[in-house]
Each structure stands twice: as C-alpha cells, then as structure tokens.
Amino acid sequence: MDRIDAMKVFVTALDEGSLAGASRKTGRSAAAVSRAIAFLEAHVGVPLLHRTTRSIKLSEAGERYAMACRKVLADLEEADRQAAGEKSVPRGTLTITATVYAGVELLRPIVDAFMEQYPTVSVRMYLLERPVNLIDEGMDLALRITHLPDSTLVAHRVGEVRRVIVASPRYLATHPRIDEPGDLSKHPVIALQHSGVESWTFPPLEGSSVPRVVPVAPRLIVNNVRATIASTVEGHGVTRLLSYHVAEEIKQGLLRIVLADAEQAPIPVHVVAPYGRLSVPKVRAFVDFALPRLRTQFASLARDVETKPQAPIPPRRGRMSAG
C-alpha cells in the first residue's frame, strides 16, 4: 500500500471522527480504511488510534504522527499545484485557527464572504482555546490576540483590544463603589476560566515597578464568553473580559467599564502565518481579503468601548423597614 495514500485515509478518519466517516468520505470500503490505518501502524511500529465501535481517539504517538501527516500532505499539495503551473490561481483547502469567540463573531463572516468570492478555495476553521503550533499542526493562518513572542511567523497587525472590568448599571447602582482595584474584594466576581480565577493583575502604582495583584474569589466560573456576559448583564456580579467581547453591550448601555484608569496595556491583534506561506495563492488571497476587513472591525469595536463620561450612578438606598 502507498504510504501517502494511507496518510490521506488516516487524516480523513480524524477529520470525520470515525473510520465509517472516512469510508464515506473517501469512497472506500470500511475494510480498506482499516487496512490503511493498520498499514501505517505496522510501518511506525506503534498504535496510532484507540478504536471503539462508534469513535476513534488518537494515541499519544498518534497525535504526533497526525501533525506530521498533515504537514506532509499540505506540502505535497502545494508542490503539485506549483508543478502544474497553478501558482497564480487560489485553490485548495485553507486552514485557519482562532479562539472560539473570535472565530465565531469576527472571522466566520469574513470567511463566508471570502468563499463566495473564491469558489475554488475551501476553508477549514479550527476554533480552539489552546495555543496552536501552526507548522506542526499544518495551519496556514491564525488570528492571534496576544503579545507575540519572537518567532519565524509572519505577522500582520489588525488592531488591539483592552482587558476591561465591567458590570451592569443596575448592579453598580446597588453595590459599593469600585474606585480602585482593592474594592473588588467587596464584590461577587464572574470569572472566565483560564483568564484569572484566583487573582487579577493591574499595572504598578506610580513610583513602583511591581504589578498590583488583587486576589479574587469568584462566585461563578464559566468556560464560555457568552455565558459570562449574560450573567454580568443580568446583574450577578463583576467580570473581566476583552473589550471586543463586550463592545456591543457597552454600546447599548447594558454594561459599564470600571477601573479604566487601572487597565493594563492594550493587547495587539495579528493575523499570523508560517514563513513562506504567503507565497501560496490561497493564503495570499485570504490575507489580502481579510486584513482590511479585520482592521475596520477592530477600529469600530475600539470606538464602541471608548471611555466616555457616564451619567452619575444613583446612590445606593438603604432598605426600608417593614411596616
């Protein structure tokens, strides 16, 4: 059996989530799909998959091998296109990764519009809440909202976001004022998982170089941005999110920013690609299509959360005694 052909079957099985799915996708019999996987496992000398009747799961060795297979197949696809003289025509499958919220709310509409304009390009979007190694995992592009380390990636800046603390106007009107970070200890916190559930960090005070770390004890910890926003809008506490998460709610007056003068430096947003990938027509076409749209989006979102003078919050009233 041809090893490249077996790799294609292996990767298809992973993408489809089962050997039966790979059978349907490739038009091969279930036995032929199983033989292809067995051929690879015999070649490398270790199991690549844990199989059940309904699903498959990669072994530890399988995870590493799957990343290598994706890279090999992507390189072969590009070599075929260049040899065939199709270097100037965007075509093939474009792989993009982003975090879940950014991918759904910001990137997905751009991808839809891009595919309408380029019918010969298909897109796979991987929306993940973990760091992705673009080279090892065979990705063409990523939308990154973070300070980038020095690397071999090529980066195009499209904007910046703030890390903001917000609460609903109704909540702020009925709870103690929040004038400085230490006041957060008096408030119930709604925390986004993996975004500070034990403490929140603030810039150093004037004359100091030590960041201020404020302990928080969340009443609610959520692993979903939308759920965090909803609980905060309904007045259940204070939360800290990125400004683009809550731009629409701030614009509508459903949330207000507090402690704006104690925010950390803005976080840059980039579209990044492995070195050399921008010479691939499908990647170049998407970057040229997406960059101006993303820059417009992030500029608009920044305007929506600009700190403006707010109407004074009514003082908290004491509870009237019964009778």
N, C-alpha and C positions, 0 to 999 in steps of 0.2 A: 504493500500500500504506500502511496506517496505521502511523505510526512507533511508537506504543506497542505495537501488536501485534508489530511486528518486534523491539522491545526484549525482549519476553517470550520470543520464539523464541531470540534471542541469549543471554539469560541461561540459558534451559533447556539450550541446547547446552553452555554452560560447566559447568553443574551435572552434566550427563550425561557430559561428557567427549568427545563426538563429535557430528557432525551426524546420524549414524544414530540415536544415542540420543535426540537432540531430536526426530527424526521419530517414533520410537516413543512418546515421552512426550506429544507434542502431538497425535498422530494425523494429522499432515500428511505429505505425500509428501516424499521426500528432495529433490526439485526445489524444492518450496515452501519448505523450510527454507533451502536455498542461496539462493533468491531473496530471502528476508527478510534474510539476512546481507549479500548484495550491495546491497540497498536502503540499509541503514544505512551501508555503506562508501561508497556513492555520495553519500549525504547529508553525511557528515562529511568526505569527500574524502581519506581515508587508509585503508590496510588495517587491519582490526581483528584478523584471525586469520591465522595461518600454518597451512595445511591440509596434512595428509597423508592417505593412504588410510584410516588407522585412527585418527587422533587430530587434535586441534586444539591450537594454542598461541596465546595472546594476544600480539599485538604490544605494543610499549611504549605506543602510543596506545590500543590495545585495553584494556590494564589500567586506564587512567584512565577510559575510556568505560564499562567494565563496572561500576566502582564507582558512577559517576553513574547508570547504568541501574537498578542495584539500589535506590538511594535513591529515584529517581523512582517506581519500581513499588511500593515499600513505602509511600510517601506516598499514592499513588493508592488502594492497597488500603485504607488506613486511612480516607481520605476517603469511599470508597464505603460502608464499614461505618457510619460516623457518619451519613451521609446516609440510610442505610436504617434508622436507628433501632436499630442493634445495639450501641450503645456500651457497654451493660452486660453483654454476653454475650462471654465469652472464646472467640475462634475465630480461625482463620487459622494462619499459619506463624510460629513464634517462632524467631528466630536467636540463638544463644548461642555465645560463643567462650571458650576456656580453653587453657592449656597441655595437652600430651598426657597427662602423668601425672595431673594434677589432674582433667582431664576424664574419663579412664577410671575412675580409682579413687574419686573423690569425687562428681563431678557426674552421671555417667551413671546411677547408681542412682536419684538424685533425679528426673532427667528421666523415667526409665521410670515411676516412681510417679506423677509429675505427669500424664503422658499417660493413665494408667489412670483418673485422677480427672476429667480434662478431655478427653473423646473428640473434641471439636470443635477441638482445638488440635494441630497437627503441629509438630515441632521439627527444626530443622537445627542440628547441633553442628559447629562448626569448631574442631578441636583443632590448634593451631599453635604453633610455637616461635619466634614473632616478634611484635613489637608490632602491634596491630590498631587502626586508626582506626575506631571504631565508627560514626561519622557517614558518613565517606567510603565505608566498605565495607558499609553498610546493616545493621549489627548492632543487635539490641535490647538485649542484655545481655552482660557479660563477668565472669568470675571472675578477679580480679587479685591476684597475690601479689607485691606490691611497694610501695614508698613512692610514693604518688600525687602527681604534680605538681598544682599549681593548674590547674583546667580547668573547663569547663562541664558535666562529667559529674556525675551524682548518685551518691553512694557510700554503701553500707551496709556497715559493718564487721561481719565474721562471726568474726574470730579473729585469731590471729597465729601465726607459725612461727619457729623458730630455725634458724640456719645452724650445723650441728653437724659435728664431725670424729669419725669412727667407725672402728673396726677390730674384728675378731673377737677374742674372748677368747684363742683359741689363738695368733693372731698376736701379741697383746700379751705373752703368756707367753714367747715365744721370740725377741723382738726388744728392742732398747734401749728404756728407759722414755721416755715422752713427757711431760715435766713443764712445758715451756714451748715456745712456737711455734718457736723456733730448732731444737728437737730434730727437727723434721720433715725436716730435711736428711739425717738418718740413715736415712730410711725410703723404701721404694718407694711412690709415690703413684698412685692410680687416680683420674683426673680426668674429670669430666663436661664434655664440650665446651660452650663458651660459659659456663662457670661457673668460670673461673680455671684456666688450664692453664700459666701461667708464674709466677704468684705468688698467694699468699693474703694477705688483709689482715686485721689484727687491731686492736682498739682501742688507743689510745695508752697508754703506761706512765703510772703516777701521776706527776703533775707535768709531763707533756708534753701537747702538743696535736697531735702528729704521729702519725698512724696507723702501726702497725708493718706493714711489707710483707715477707713472707717468701718468697723465691724457692722454687719447687718445680720438679722435673724429672720429670714423670710417666713411669712405665714403660708405662702404659696410658691412652689417651684414648678415651672412649666417648661416643657421642651418644644413649645410651639409659639412662634411670634404672635400669630393671630389671637390665640387664647390669652396670651399675656396682655395684649392691647385691650381685648374685650373686658377682662376683669378690671383693668385700670379705668377704662371709660365708665364702667358701672360704679366706680367709686369705692373699690375694695382696698385701695392702697396706692403706694408709690412704686414706680418701676423705673428701670434704666434700660434704654434701648438705643439703637442707632436712629439718627434723625430721619432717614428715609423710611424707616418702619412706621413712624407716626406723623409724617408730614400732612397727610390728608386729615387726620383727626385734629391736629393743631390748627390747620386752615379752617376747619369747620367749628372751632371753638370747643371741641369735645375734650381736649386735653390742653394743659398749660405746662410750659417748661419752668422748672425752678432751678435755682443754683446755676444760672447761666454763666455767672462770673467765676465759677469754680470748675468749669469744664476742662477736660484735657484737650490737648491739641487735636485738631481735626484729623481724621483718618483718610488717607488717599485711596482712590478707587482706580484700578487699572484693568485694562484688557491685556493679558499676557499670552505669549506663545513661545514654544521652544525655538532656539536659534535655528534659522534656516526654514522654518515652516511658512514664513510669509511669502516665500517664493512659490508656494503651491497655489495654483489659481483659485481653488475653492476657499482657501484660508484668506488670501489677499482680498478676494471679492467680499467676504463677510466682514473683514476688518474695515474696509473702505465703506461698506454699507452701515455698519453698526456704530462706528466711532462718533459721527456727528449726531446721531440719534441719542446715544447714551449721554453725550455731553449736554445736549439740550435737556434731557430728562433730569440729570443731576443738578443743573443750574436752576431749573424750575423747582425742584424739591428743596434746594437750599433757600430759595426765596420764601417758600411756604413756611419755613421754620425760623426765619429771621426773628430775632428777639425784638418785639415791639412793645411800646408802653401798654400795659394791661389796665383795664378798669379795676379799681380797688376791690379787693375781695372783702365782702361784708364781714364784720367781726363775729366771732363765734358767740352765739347766745347761750346763756345758761338755761338749763331745763327748768320749766315751770313746775312748781309743786302741785300735786293733785289737790283738787277741792278748792 
